[in-house]
Amino acid sequence: MFRINTLKKKLVIGVFIAFICPYMISSVSIVEFIKDDVKNNFIKLSDQQIDNVDSTISNDIINPAYYAIDVLCREDSTKRLMETIDNHVIVSPTELDISHYQSLVSYYKTQQYMDAIGIASENGGYFIYPGASDDFSQYDPRRREWYQAAINKHRQPNLNGPYHRLSGLLILSVSQAVLDHEGNIIGVMFLGWDLQNFQHQIEQYKLGKTGFMMVLDQNNKFIVSPKNHSWLSKQPIDLGLFDLEQLESKTDGMHEVMLNGTKKYIRIKITDTGWKIISVIDADELSEQIFNVIKKIIGIFVITLLIVVLAIGMLAKSFTTSIESLSEVATSITQGNRIVHFNIKRNDEIGTLANSIKQMVKELFKQEREFKTLIENTQDGISRIDKNLRYVYVNPAMQNLFGVPVKSFMGKTMNDILPDQNWIQAITVSEQQVFNTGLEVIVLQEYRRFNGDTSYIHVHVIPEFDQSNQVETILCVFRDVTQLKDMEKAVARANSLNLVGEMAAGIAHEVRNPMAAVRGYLQFLSLKDVGVKYSEQFKTMIEEIDNANAIIKEFLALAKDCTIDLNRIDLNSIIEAVFPLLLADARMIDKDIVTNLQPLPMLLLDEKQIRQLLFNLVRNGQDAMMMKSHGVVTISTSVRNQEVVLAIKDEGAGISQHVIDKIGIPFITTKDTGTGLGLAICYSIAQRHNARIEFVTSTHGTIFYVSFTIV
């Protein structure tokens, strides 16, 4: 048994495979190349002839017919003739005075291939020149396809399917709506165009020895068929030519078909009018051309093959064991092996190459380890995405960030695995932008998780280029910045509350004392005679001063050094105490309040401030439902995660998106008469109680949650 157990044998066989086999394989490739070349020549010749036919169709038939009917439709004489025939069917010109259609006759005589002119009025009248032998007494042109098609196209000509005259001639039909001077449709004109000369022209086009051209109309009926005139006006399916069905799908390349039991090759073009131009050549003729070309190159091939055989022996002696060893090392690295051994000890170029590869592999493995350690232990989610936006790599942090196992990402897009379509769309647009521009993109987008919670995700999209400097993949770095965003909002809200509180504390004393004096004098004067006379005015002034005092009191409630009287108390007892007042207030505006109170532990609370918080949140809920005929505010309490949670739920339309980020900031209000201090006071009260306020909103209502830590 022959064994390949020496390098020499391997080299000989390798060189043999490297040189001889390609020549052996090339014989097949050459034949295929010749076939392709001959077919491409046929395609090139076909395209030239198809373009000629297409040009003939446009210049000799379609364009002249369209131009002629457009000219006639615009003629005033045509419009007058339309009015003259009204609802009469006139199939013989002698039935009508020639003065009515003299312009049609004149134009008809100038057109060599015009077969007939027909006019159909909107009242069902019909006139045809130079007349017709058929019985048209019951003929209503308005029911004909050519009439309806022209009406639908309004001002544009419509190409109808060709028809046969009794003489056997094939006639092309073109129709167009006729408009009066106001642009109203008053009828339809059609032209018959003789295709006999066109057919004769197309039959003269040849492809090689046996090739010819065929034409089908938009309804797949033969218009030109040089070899089979009996096919005219028939569809391929009627003739059993099933290979010529669905021609729209065969407009590329060259296709093999059977025509009359003979194998042919065809090429197809579909014109703007829907006509199909088909070039046909016999398969045997192509085979003959291919064989003639092959004979010419066989001699060259044999000579070249002999030269290659002589070169094999010379090349086999030039290879060494070191090449085989380097090949084995390269193969080992390619297969993913991280431990490789270099047994090459040489002082020549091969030895230098081996040492360079050894150092390169060592450094490569080191960098790979460092990179893997960094990527797989970072808190940021990192992924690599291909041009189809599918994940090809994700690090473990991606699972923590999105709640999806690492394996579930691989080979899929974000749309396949993540729930938030708005987030997916925003990130997808950014990824496509990076692929298109090659520039980095940074996105900060709100993301809704599977459980409905929202987070802010900072995404850094980075392009990765291939050797041709094209974006091959992109690297996405995801970072959850929700806590940072929440801190920014909290700091902004706290700063606003403190600023307003400090301003209020500073000016309250200076404003309230003068106002108290004014109120006292107004009360004093209202008891005098002048006060009795203007009692309503005095009453109004005193009420406005009281309103101003109430607003100042709200400002003072925002002060960070506002005194707080904390006592251990049951939150439910405060709710039950103020419930009658809240309910009475709600009933006055046709609203209702219900409670759902769970047993609670005692909390350190300032009862007055908690009452104020309840009043503000409940009234906000009522105001949110003002557009509804009836609505319910639900007050509920519960214990969750070592916290007492107070929830105020309304059935309003929800909070607008542009207001959400500003909730709790003083003077931000959506009410026409509001001061924008209600929620700001609530946040200030919550801050003094080391509590936090959160909310969830939708088009079905809003829920405010106030969470108190149990101490």
C-alpha positions as CSV (number, residue, x, y, z in Angstrom):
1,M,0.0,0.0,0.0
2,F,1.3,3.4,-0.9
3,R,1.8,5.6,2.1
4,I,2.4,9.3,2.2
5,N,4.9,9.1,5.0
6,T,7.7,11.4,3.8
7,L,7.8,15.1,3.2
8,K,9.0,14.5,-0.3
9,K,6.0,12.5,-1.1
10,K,3.8,15.1,0.5
11,L,5.5,17.8,-1.4
12,V,5.2,16.0,-4.7
13,I,1.6,15.2,-4.1
14,G,1.0,18.7,-2.8
15,V,2.6,20.3,-5.9
16,F,0.8,17.9,-8.1
17,I,-2.5,18.9,-6.5
18,A,-1.5,22.6,-6.6
19,F,-0.5,22.6,-10.3
20,I,-1.9,19.5,-12.1
21,C,-5.4,19.4,-10.5
22,P,-6.1,23.1,-11.2
23,Y,-5.4,22.3,-14.9
24,M,-7.6,19.3,-14.8
25,I,-10.3,21.3,-13.1
26,S,-9.7,24.2,-15.3
27,S,-10.7,22.1,-18.3
28,V,-14.2,22.0,-16.8
29,S,-13.9,25.7,-15.9
30,I,-12.8,26.6,-19.4
31,V,-15.7,24.8,-20.9
32,E,-18.0,26.6,-18.6
33,F,-16.2,29.9,-19.3
34,I,-16.6,29.3,-23.1
35,K,-20.3,28.5,-22.6
36,D,-20.7,31.6,-20.5
37,D,-18.8,33.7,-23.1
38,V,-21.0,32.3,-26.0
39,K,-24.1,32.9,-24.0
40,N,-23.0,36.4,-23.1
41,N,-22.4,37.1,-26.8
42,F,-25.9,35.9,-27.4
43,I,-27.2,38.1,-24.6
44,K,-25.3,41.0,-26.0
45,L,-26.6,40.5,-29.5
46,S,-30.1,39.8,-28.1
47,D,-30.0,43.0,-26.2
48,Q,-29.1,44.9,-29.3
49,Q,-32.0,43.4,-31.3
50,I,-34.4,43.8,-28.3
51,D,-33.4,47.5,-28.1
52,N,-34.1,47.8,-31.9
53,V,-37.5,46.2,-31.5
54,D,-38.2,48.4,-28.5
55,S,-37.2,51.4,-30.5
56,T,-39.4,50.3,-33.4
57,I,-42.4,49.8,-31.0
58,S,-42.0,53.2,-29.5
59,N,-41.1,55.2,-32.7
60,D,-43.3,53.4,-35.2
61,I,-46.4,52.4,-33.2
62,I,-46.8,53.6,-29.6
63,N,-45.6,57.2,-29.9
64,P,-47.3,58.0,-33.2
65,A,-50.5,56.4,-32.0
66,Y,-50.4,58.3,-28.7
67,Y,-49.6,61.6,-30.5
68,A,-52.3,61.1,-33.1
69,I,-55.1,60.4,-30.5
70,D,-53.9,63.2,-28.3
71,V,-54.1,65.7,-31.2
72,L,-57.5,64.5,-32.3
73,C,-58.9,64.6,-28.7
74,R,-57.9,68.3,-28.4
75,E,-59.5,69.3,-31.7
76,D,-62.6,71.4,-31.3
77,S,-64.1,69.6,-34.3
78,T,-63.8,66.3,-32.4
79,K,-65.7,67.9,-29.5
80,R,-68.4,69.2,-31.9
81,L,-68.7,65.8,-33.5
82,M,-69.1,64.3,-30.0
83,E,-72.1,66.6,-29.5
84,T,-73.5,65.8,-32.9
85,I,-73.6,62.0,-32.6
86,D,-75.1,62.4,-29.0
87,N,-76.7,58.9,-28.4
88,H,-76.8,57.8,-32.1
89,V,-74.8,54.8,-33.4
90,I,-73.3,55.7,-36.8
91,V,-71.3,52.9,-38.4
92,S,-71.4,54.3,-41.9
93,P,-69.9,57.7,-42.6
94,T,-72.6,58.3,-45.2
95,E,-75.2,58.6,-42.5
96,L,-73.6,61.9,-41.4
97,D,-72.8,65.0,-43.3
98,I,-69.0,65.0,-44.0
99,S,-68.7,68.5,-42.7
100,H,-69.0,67.1,-39.2
101,Y,-66.0,64.8,-39.5
102,Q,-64.0,66.4,-42.3
103,S,-61.0,67.0,-40.0
104,L,-60.9,63.4,-39.0
105,V,-60.9,62.3,-42.6
106,S,-58.0,64.7,-43.4
107,Y,-56.0,63.5,-40.4
108,Y,-56.8,59.8,-41.3
109,K,-55.4,60.3,-44.8
110,T,-52.1,61.6,-43.4
111,Q,-51.4,58.5,-41.3
112,Q,-50.1,55.6,-43.2
113,Y,-50.8,52.9,-40.6
114,M,-54.0,54.3,-39.1
115,D,-56.8,51.7,-39.6
116,A,-59.9,53.3,-38.0
117,I,-61.1,56.2,-35.9
118,G,-63.9,55.8,-33.4
119,I,-65.8,58.2,-31.2
120,A,-68.0,57.2,-28.3
121,S,-70.1,59.9,-26.5
122,E,-71.0,59.9,-22.9
123,N,-74.6,59.4,-24.0
124,G,-73.9,56.1,-25.7
125,G,-73.5,57.4,-29.2
126,Y,-70.9,55.8,-31.5
127,F,-69.2,56.8,-34.8
128,I,-66.5,55.0,-36.7
129,Y,-64.6,56.0,-39.7
130,P,-64.2,54.7,-42.4
131,G,-67.1,52.5,-41.2
132,A,-67.8,49.0,-40.1
133,S,-69.7,46.0,-41.5
134,D,-70.7,44.5,-38.2
135,D,-74.2,45.1,-36.6
136,F,-73.8,47.9,-34.0
137,S,-77.4,48.6,-33.4
138,Q,-77.3,47.3,-29.8
139,Y,-73.7,48.4,-29.3
140,D,-73.1,50.5,-26.2
141,P,-69.4,51.6,-26.2
142,R,-69.6,52.8,-22.6
143,R,-69.6,49.1,-21.5
144,R,-66.4,48.4,-23.3
145,E,-63.1,47.9,-21.6
146,W,-61.4,50.4,-23.9
147,Y,-63.9,53.1,-22.9
148,Q,-63.7,52.5,-19.2
149,A,-59.9,52.3,-19.3
150,A,-59.7,55.7,-21.1
151,I,-62.1,57.2,-18.5
152,N,-60.0,56.0,-15.7
153,K,-56.8,57.5,-17.2
154,H,-58.6,60.8,-17.8
155,R,-56.1,62.9,-19.9
156,Q,-53.7,60.1,-20.7
157,P,-53.9,57.6,-23.7
158,N,-54.6,54.0,-22.9
159,L,-53.1,51.1,-24.8
160,N,-55.6,48.3,-25.3
161,G,-55.0,44.8,-26.5
162,P,-54.7,44.3,-30.3
163,Y,-57.7,42.8,-32.2
164,H,-58.2,41.0,-35.5
165,R,-60.1,42.5,-38.4
166,L,-62.3,40.3,-40.6
167,S,-59.5,40.6,-43.1
168,G,-57.2,38.8,-40.7
169,L,-55.1,41.9,-40.0
170,L,-53.9,42.5,-36.4
171,I,-54.9,46.0,-35.3
172,L,-53.6,47.9,-32.2
173,S,-56.2,49.8,-30.3
174,V,-55.5,53.1,-28.4
175,S,-58.2,55.1,-26.5
176,Q,-58.3,58.4,-24.7
177,A,-60.9,60.5,-22.9
178,V,-62.2,63.6,-24.7
179,L,-62.6,66.7,-22.5
180,D,-64.7,69.8,-23.0
181,H,-63.2,73.3,-22.4
182,E,-64.0,73.1,-18.7
183,G,-62.1,69.8,-18.4
184,N,-65.1,67.6,-18.1
185,I,-65.2,64.2,-19.9
186,I,-67.7,64.1,-22.8
187,G,-66.7,60.9,-24.4
188,V,-63.8,58.7,-25.6
189,M,-61.9,58.4,-28.9
190,F,-60.1,55.3,-30.0
191,L,-57.7,54.7,-32.9
192,G,-57.0,51.4,-34.7
193,W,-53.4,51.1,-35.8
194,D,-52.3,48.6,-38.5
195,L,-49.5,46.3,-37.1
196,Q,-48.8,44.5,-40.5
197,N,-45.8,46.7,-41.4
198,F,-44.5,46.4,-37.7
199,Q,-44.8,42.6,-37.9
200,H,-42.9,42.5,-41.1
201,Q,-40.1,44.7,-39.7
202,I,-39.7,42.6,-36.6
203,E,-39.6,39.4,-38.6
204,Q,-36.5,40.7,-40.4
205,Y,-34.4,40.9,-37.2
206,K,-32.2,37.8,-37.0
207,L,-30.0,36.3,-34.3
208,G,-27.2,34.2,-35.7
209,K,-28.4,31.5,-38.2
210,T,-31.6,30.4,-36.6
211,G,-32.5,33.1,-34.0
212,F,-35.6,35.3,-34.3
213,M,-37.7,37.8,-32.4
214,M,-41.2,37.5,-30.9
215,V,-43.4,40.1,-29.3
216,L,-46.3,39.6,-26.9
217,D,-48.7,42.4,-25.8
218,Q,-49.6,43.4,-22.2
219,N,-52.2,40.6,-22.1
220,N,-49.5,38.0,-23.1
221,K,-51.0,37.5,-26.6
222,F,-48.6,37.1,-29.5
223,I,-48.3,40.1,-31.8
224,V,-45.2,39.0,-33.7
225,S,-44.4,35.3,-34.3
226,P,-42.2,34.8,-37.4
227,K,-42.1,31.0,-37.3
228,N,-45.7,30.4,-36.3
229,H,-48.3,32.9,-37.6
230,S,-51.0,30.7,-36.1
231,W,-49.9,31.8,-32.7
232,L,-51.0,35.5,-33.3
233,S,-53.5,36.8,-30.8
234,K,-53.2,33.7,-28.7
235,Q,-51.6,33.2,-25.2
236,P,-48.8,30.8,-24.6
237,I,-51.0,28.8,-22.2
238,D,-53.6,28.3,-25.1
239,L,-50.8,26.8,-27.2
240,G,-49.3,24.6,-24.5
241,L,-46.2,26.8,-24.3
242,F,-46.0,26.6,-20.6
243,D,-42.3,27.7,-20.5
244,L,-43.5,31.1,-21.8
245,E,-45.8,31.7,-18.8
246,Q,-44.9,34.1,-16.1
247,L,-42.4,36.0,-18.3
248,E,-42.1,38.8,-15.7
249,S,-39.9,36.5,-13.6
250,K,-37.5,35.7,-16.4
251,T,-36.2,39.1,-17.4
252,D,-32.7,38.4,-16.1
253,G,-30.1,36.4,-18.0
254,M,-30.9,33.7,-20.5
255,H,-33.5,31.0,-20.0
256,E,-33.9,27.5,-21.5
257,V,-37.4,26.7,-22.9
258,M,-39.1,24.1,-25.2
259,L,-40.8,25.5,-28.3
260,N,-42.5,22.9,-30.5
261,G,-40.5,20.1,-29.0
262,T,-37.1,21.9,-29.7
263,K,-34.8,23.3,-27.0
264,K,-34.3,27.0,-27.3
265,Y,-32.7,29.8,-25.4
266,I,-34.6,33.0,-24.8
267,R,-34.0,36.5,-23.4
268,I,-36.9,38.7,-22.4
269,K,-37.5,42.4,-21.9
270,I,-40.7,44.0,-20.7
271,T,-41.4,47.5,-22.1
272,D,-43.0,50.4,-20.4
273,T,-46.3,49.5,-22.1
274,G,-46.2,45.9,-20.7
275,W,-45.3,44.4,-24.1
276,K,-42.8,41.5,-23.9
277,I,-39.9,41.3,-26.4
278,I,-38.4,37.9,-26.7
279,S,-35.2,36.9,-28.5
280,V,-35.0,33.2,-29.4
281,I,-32.0,31.1,-30.6
282,D,-31.7,27.4,-31.1
283,A,-29.8,25.5,-28.4
284,D,-27.9,23.4,-31.0
285,E,-26.5,26.6,-32.6
286,L,-25.1,27.7,-29.3
287,S,-23.6,24.2,-28.7
288,E,-21.9,24.4,-32.1
289,Q,-20.4,27.7,-31.4
290,I,-19.1,26.4,-28.0
291,F,-17.5,23.4,-29.6
292,N,-15.7,25.5,-32.3
293,V,-14.1,27.7,-29.6
294,I,-13.1,24.7,-27.5
295,K,-11.2,23.1,-30.4
296,K,-9.1,26.2,-30.7
297,I,-7.8,26.2,-27.1
298,I,-7.2,22.4,-26.7
299,G,-3.7,22.7,-28.3
300,I,-2.7,25.6,-26.0
301,F,-4.0,23.7,-23.1
302,V,-1.9,20.6,-23.8
303,I,1.3,22.6,-24.3
304,T,0.7,24.4,-21.0
305,L,0.0,21.2,-19.2
306,L,3.3,19.7,-20.2
307,I,5.1,22.8,-18.9
308,V,3.4,22.5,-15.6
309,V,4.3,18.8,-15.3
310,L,8.0,19.6,-15.8
311,A,7.8,22.3,-13.1
312,I,6.4,19.9,-10.5
313,G,9.6,18.1,-10.1
314,M,11.6,21.3,-9.7
315,L,9.2,22.8,-7.2
316,A,9.0,19.6,-5.0
317,K,12.8,19.8,-4.3
318,S,12.6,23.4,-3.0
319,F,10.3,22.7,0.0
320,T,11.7,21.8,3.5
321,T,10.5,20.3,6.7
322,S,10.3,23.7,8.3
323,I,7.5,24.7,6.0
324,E,5.5,21.7,7.1
325,S,6.2,22.5,10.8
326,L,5.1,26.1,10.4
327,S,2.0,24.9,8.6
328,E,1.1,22.7,11.6
329,V,1.6,25.5,14.0
330,A,-0.6,27.8,12.0
331,T,-3.3,25.1,11.8
332,S,-3.1,24.6,15.5
333,I,-3.6,28.3,16.2
334,T,-6.5,28.5,13.7
335,Q,-8.2,25.6,15.5
336,G,-8.2,27.6,18.7
337,N,-5.3,25.9,20.5
338,R,-3.6,28.2,23.0
339,I,-0.5,26.0,23.6
340,V,1.7,25.6,20.6
341,H,5.2,24.3,20.3
342,F,7.9,25.6,17.9
343,N,10.5,23.0,17.0
344,I,12.2,25.0,14.3
345,K,15.8,25.9,15.0
346,R,17.3,27.6,11.9
347,N,19.4,30.6,11.2
348,D,18.0,31.5,7.8
349,E,14.9,33.4,6.8
350,I,12.6,30.5,7.8
351,G,14.0,30.5,11.3
352,T,13.5,34.3,11.6
353,L,9.9,33.8,10.4
354,A,9.4,31.1,13.0
355,N,10.7,33.3,15.8
356,S,8.5,36.2,14.7
357,I,5.4,34.0,14.6
358,K,6.2,32.6,18.0
359,Q,6.5,36.2,19.5
360,M,3.4,37.3,17.7
361,V,1.3,34.3,19.0
362,K,2.6,34.9,22.6
363,E,1.6,38.6,22.5
364,L,-1.7,37.8,20.8
365,F,-2.7,35.3,23.6
366,K,-1.6,37.8,26.3
367,Q,-3.7,40.6,24.8
368,E,-6.6,38.2,24.4
369,R,-6.5,37.2,28.0
370,E,-6.3,40.8,29.2
371,F,-9.2,41.9,26.9
372,K,-11.4,38.9,28.0
373,T,-10.8,39.7,31.7
374,L,-11.6,43.3,31.2
375,I,-14.7,42.8,29.0
376,E,-16.3,40.0,31.1
377,N,-15.8,41.7,34.4
378,T,-16.9,45.2,33.6
379,Q,-20.3,46.5,34.8
380,D,-21.1,47.9,31.5
381,G,-22.9,45.8,28.9
382,I,-20.8,45.3,25.8
383,S,-22.0,43.7,22.5
384,R,-20.8,43.4,19.0
385,I,-23.3,43.6,16.2
386,D,-23.0,42.6,12.5
387,K,-24.4,44.4,9.5
388,N,-27.8,42.6,9.9
389,L,-27.9,44.1,13.4
390,R,-27.6,40.6,14.9
391,Y,-25.5,40.0,18.0
392,V,-22.3,38.1,17.5
393,Y,-20.9,38.7,21.0
394,V,-22.3,39.9,24.3
395,N,-20.5,40.0,27.7
396,P,-22.1,38.7,31.0
397,A,-23.1,42.3,32.1
398,M,-25.7,42.3,29.2
399,Q,-27.7,39.6,31.1
400,N,-27.7,41.7,34.3
401,L,-28.6,44.9,32.4
402,F,-31.5,43.5,30.3
403,G,-32.5,40.3,32.1
404,V,-31.9,38.1,29.1
405,P,-29.5,35.2,29.2
406,V,-26.3,35.7,27.2
407,K,-27.1,32.7,24.9
408,S,-30.4,34.3,24.0
409,F,-28.7,37.3,22.4
410,M,-26.5,35.3,19.9
411,G,-27.6,35.5,16.3
412,K,-30.6,37.6,17.1
413,T,-31.6,41.3,16.8
414,M,-32.8,43.5,19.6
415,N,-36.3,43.3,18.2
416,D,-36.3,39.5,18.7
417,I,-35.5,39.6,22.4
418,L,-36.2,43.0,24.0
419,P,-39.7,44.4,24.9
420,D,-39.4,48.2,24.5
421,Q,-40.2,49.0,20.9
422,N,-39.5,52.8,21.3
423,W,-36.1,52.0,22.8
424,I,-35.3,49.4,20.1
425,Q,-36.2,51.9,17.3
426,A,-34.0,54.7,18.7
427,I,-31.0,52.4,19.2
428,T,-31.5,50.7,15.8
429,V,-31.5,54.1,14.1
430,S,-28.3,55.0,15.8
431,E,-26.7,51.6,14.8
432,Q,-27.7,52.1,11.2
433,Q,-26.3,55.6,11.3
434,V,-22.9,54.3,12.5
435,F,-22.9,51.7,9.7
436,N,-23.7,54.4,7.2
437,T,-21.4,57.2,8.4
438,G,-18.6,55.3,10.2
439,L,-18.9,57.9,13.1
440,E,-19.5,57.2,16.8
441,V,-22.9,57.9,18.2
442,I,-23.9,58.4,21.9
443,V,-27.6,57.9,22.9
444,L,-29.3,58.4,26.2
445,Q,-32.7,56.7,26.0
446,E,-35.4,55.6,28.5
447,Y,-35.9,51.8,28.5
448,R,-38.9,49.9,29.7
449,R,-38.1,46.5,31.1
450,F,-40.1,43.3,31.0
451,N,-41.8,44.0,34.3
452,G,-42.8,47.6,33.3
453,D,-40.0,49.4,35.2
454,T,-38.1,52.1,33.3
455,S,-34.4,52.8,33.3
456,Y,-32.2,55.3,31.6
457,I,-29.6,53.6,29.4
458,H,-26.5,55.4,28.1
459,V,-25.4,53.8,24.8
460,H,-22.1,54.4,23.1
461,V,-22.1,53.0,19.5
462,I,-18.6,52.5,18.1
463,P,-17.7,51.5,14.5
464,E,-15.2,48.6,13.8
465,F,-13.6,48.8,10.4
466,D,-12.3,46.0,8.1
467,Q,-9.1,46.2,6.0
468,S,-10.8,48.2,3.3
469,N,-11.8,50.8,5.9
470,Q,-15.5,49.8,5.7
471,V,-17.6,49.4,8.8
472,E,-17.7,45.6,9.3
473,T,-19.2,45.5,12.8
474,I,-20.2,47.9,15.6
475,L,-19.4,47.8,19.3
476,C,-22.2,48.9,21.7
477,V,-21.4,49.9,25.3
478,F,-24.5,50.0,27.5
479,R,-24.5,51.7,30.9
480,D,-27.5,52.0,33.3
481,V,-27.5,55.7,34.5
482,T,-30.9,55.6,36.1
483,Q,-29.6,56.4,39.6
484,L,-27.6,59.3,38.2
485,K,-30.7,60.7,36.4
486,D,-32.7,60.3,39.6
487,M,-30.0,62.0,41.6
488,E,-29.9,64.9,39.2
489,K,-33.7,65.3,39.4
490,A,-33.7,65.0,43.2
491,V,-30.9,67.6,43.5
492,A,-32.7,70.0,41.1
493,R,-35.9,69.6,43.0
494,A,-34.3,70.0,46.4
495,N,-32.4,73.1,45.2
496,S,-35.6,74.6,43.9
497,L,-37.5,73.8,47.1
498,N,-34.7,75.3,49.3
499,L,-34.4,78.4,47.2
500,V,-38.1,79.1,47.2
501,G,-38.2,78.3,51.0
502,E,-35.3,80.6,51.7
503,M,-36.9,83.4,49.7
504,A,-40.2,82.9,51.5
505,A,-38.7,82.9,54.9
506,G,-36.9,86.1,54.1
507,I,-39.8,88.1,52.8
508,A,-42.7,86.6,54.8
509,H,-42.1,88.9,57.9
510,E,-41.8,92.1,55.8
511,V,-45.0,91.3,53.8
512,R,-47.3,89.7,56.4
513,N,-47.0,92.5,59.0
514,P,-48.1,95.3,56.6
515,M,-50.8,93.0,55.3
516,A,-52.1,92.3,58.8
517,A,-52.3,96.1,59.5
518,V,-54.2,96.7,56.2
519,R,-56.6,93.8,57.0
520,G,-57.2,95.2,60.5
521,Y,-58.1,98.7,59.2
522,L,-60.3,97.2,56.5
523,Q,-62.2,95.3,59.2
524,F,-62.4,98.4,61.3
525,L,-63.7,100.6,58.4
526,S,-66.2,97.9,57.3
527,L,-68.1,98.5,60.6
528,K,-68.4,102.2,60.0
529,D,-71.1,103.8,57.9
530,V,-68.9,104.0,54.8
531,G,-68.1,100.3,55.4
532,V,-71.8,99.4,55.4
533,K,-72.3,101.2,52.2
534,Y,-69.4,99.4,50.5
535,S,-69.7,96.1,52.5
536,E,-69.2,93.9,49.4
537,Q,-66.1,95.7,48.3
538,F,-64.6,95.6,51.8
539,K,-65.4,91.9,52.0
540,T,-63.7,91.2,48.7
541,M,-60.5,93.1,49.8
542,I,-60.4,91.2,53.1
543,E,-60.7,87.9,51.2
544,E,-58.0,88.8,48.7
545,I,-55.6,89.6,51.6
546,D,-56.5,86.3,53.2
547,N,-55.7,84.6,49.9
548,A,-52.4,86.3,49.7
549,N,-51.6,85.2,53.3
550,A,-52.5,81.6,52.3
551,I,-50.0,81.8,49.4
552,I,-47.3,83.1,51.7
553,K,-48.1,80.3,54.1
554,E,-47.5,77.8,51.3
555,F,-44.2,79.5,50.5
556,L,-43.2,79.1,54.2
557,A,-44.1,75.4,54.0
558,L,-41.2,75.0,51.5
559,A,-38.6,76.4,53.9
560,K,-36.0,73.7,54.7
561,D,-35.8,74.9,58.3
562,C,-39.6,74.7,58.8
563,T,-40.3,73.3,62.2
564,I,-41.6,69.8,62.3
565,D,-43.4,68.1,65.2
566,L,-42.8,64.3,64.9
567,N,-44.9,61.9,67.0
568,R,-45.5,58.2,66.7
569,I,-48.8,57.9,65.0
570,D,-50.8,55.6,62.7
571,L,-50.9,56.9,59.2
572,N,-54.4,55.3,58.8
573,S,-55.7,57.4,61.7
574,I,-54.7,60.6,59.9
575,I,-56.4,59.5,56.7
576,E,-59.6,58.5,58.5
577,A,-59.6,61.9,60.3
578,V,-59.5,64.0,57.1
579,F,-61.5,61.6,55.0
580,P,-64.9,63.3,55.7
581,L,-63.5,66.6,54.7
582,L,-61.9,65.2,51.5
583,L,-65.2,63.4,50.6
584,A,-67.3,66.4,51.1
585,D,-64.9,68.4,49.0
586,A,-65.1,65.7,46.2
587,R,-68.9,65.4,46.3
588,M,-69.2,69.2,45.6
589,I,-67.6,68.6,42.2
590,D,-69.3,65.3,41.4
591,K,-66.3,63.2,42.3
592,D,-65.9,60.3,44.8
593,I,-63.1,59.1,47.2
594,V,-62.6,55.5,48.4
595,T,-60.1,54.1,50.8
596,N,-58.3,50.8,51.0
597,L,-56.3,50.8,54.2
598,Q,-54.1,47.9,55.4
599,P,-52.9,47.5,59.0
600,L,-49.7,49.7,59.5
601,P,-47.0,50.0,62.1
602,M,-46.6,53.3,63.9
603,L,-44.5,56.0,62.2
604,L,-42.8,59.3,63.3
605,L,-45.0,61.8,61.6
606,D,-46.0,65.5,61.8
607,E,-49.8,65.2,61.6
608,K,-50.4,68.7,60.3
609,Q,-47.9,68.3,57.5
610,I,-49.2,64.8,56.5
611,R,-52.7,66.2,56.4
612,Q,-51.4,68.9,54.1
613,L,-49.7,66.3,51.9
614,L,-53.0,64.3,51.7
615,F,-55.1,67.4,50.8
616,N,-52.7,68.4,48.1
617,L,-52.4,65.0,46.5
618,V,-56.1,64.2,46.6
619,R,-57.0,67.7,45.2
620,N,-54.5,67.1,42.4
621,G,-56.2,63.8,41.6
622,Q,-59.6,65.5,41.6
623,D,-58.3,68.3,39.3
624,A,-56.9,65.6,36.9
625,M,-60.5,64.2,36.5
626,M,-62.2,67.6,35.9
627,M,-62.9,66.7,32.2
628,K,-64.8,63.6,33.3
629,S,-68.4,63.5,34.4
630,H,-67.5,61.3,37.3
631,G,-64.3,60.0,38.8
632,V,-62.9,58.2,41.8
633,V,-59.8,59.0,43.8
634,T,-58.5,55.9,45.7
635,I,-56.4,56.3,48.9
636,S,-54.7,53.1,49.9
637,T,-51.9,52.1,52.3
638,S,-49.7,49.0,52.5
639,V,-46.4,47.7,53.8
640,R,-43.7,46.7,51.3
641,N,-40.0,46.1,51.7
642,Q,-39.8,47.6,55.3
643,E,-41.7,50.7,54.1
644,V,-45.2,52.1,54.6
645,V,-46.5,53.0,51.2
646,L,-49.3,55.6,50.8
647,A,-50.9,55.5,47.3
648,I,-53.2,58.2,45.8
649,K,-54.8,57.0,42.5
650,D,-56.9,59.0,40.1
651,E,-58.8,58.2,36.9
652,G,-57.6,61.2,34.9
653,A,-55.9,61.3,31.5
654,G,-52.4,61.0,33.0
655,I,-49.5,63.5,33.1
656,S,-48.1,64.9,29.8
657,Q,-44.7,63.7,28.9
658,H,-43.2,67.2,28.8
659,V,-44.3,67.8,32.4
660,I,-43.1,64.5,33.9
661,D,-39.5,65.5,34.4
662,K,-40.6,68.8,36.0
663,I,-42.9,67.3,38.6
664,G,-42.2,68.7,42.1
665,I,-40.4,71.8,40.9
666,P,-42.1,75.0,42.3
667,F,-44.3,77.0,39.9
668,I,-44.7,74.1,37.5
669,T,-48.4,73.7,37.0
670,T,-50.9,72.6,34.2
671,K,-53.8,74.4,35.9
672,D,-55.1,77.8,34.7
673,T,-55.4,79.1,38.3
674,G,-52.7,77.0,40.1
675,T,-49.6,78.3,41.8
676,G,-47.5,75.3,41.1
677,L,-46.7,74.9,44.8
678,G,-48.9,71.9,45.7
679,L,-46.6,69.1,44.7
680,A,-43.6,71.1,45.6
681,I,-44.9,71.3,49.2
682,C,-45.6,67.5,49.1
683,Y,-42.0,66.8,48.1
684,S,-40.8,69.2,50.8
685,I,-42.9,67.4,53.4
686,A,-41.7,64.0,52.2
687,Q,-38.1,65.2,52.4
688,R,-38.6,66.3,56.1
689,H,-40.0,62.8,56.9
690,N,-37.1,61.0,55.0
691,A,-39.7,59.7,52.7
692,R,-39.7,59.6,48.9
693,I,-42.4,60.3,46.3
694,E,-42.7,58.3,43.1
695,F,-45.5,58.1,40.5
696,V,-46.8,56.0,37.6
697,T,-48.9,57.6,34.9
698,S,-50.8,56.5,31.8
699,T,-53.8,57.6,29.8
700,H,-56.0,55.7,32.3
701,G,-54.8,57.7,35.3
702,T,-51.9,58.4,37.7
703,I,-50.8,56.9,41.0
704,F,-48.6,58.8,43.4
705,Y,-46.7,56.7,46.0
706,V,-45.3,58.2,49.2
707,S,-42.9,55.7,50.9
708,F,-42.1,56.1,54.6
709,T,-39.2,54.2,56.2
710,I,-40.3,52.1,59.2
711,V,-38.1,53.1,62.2
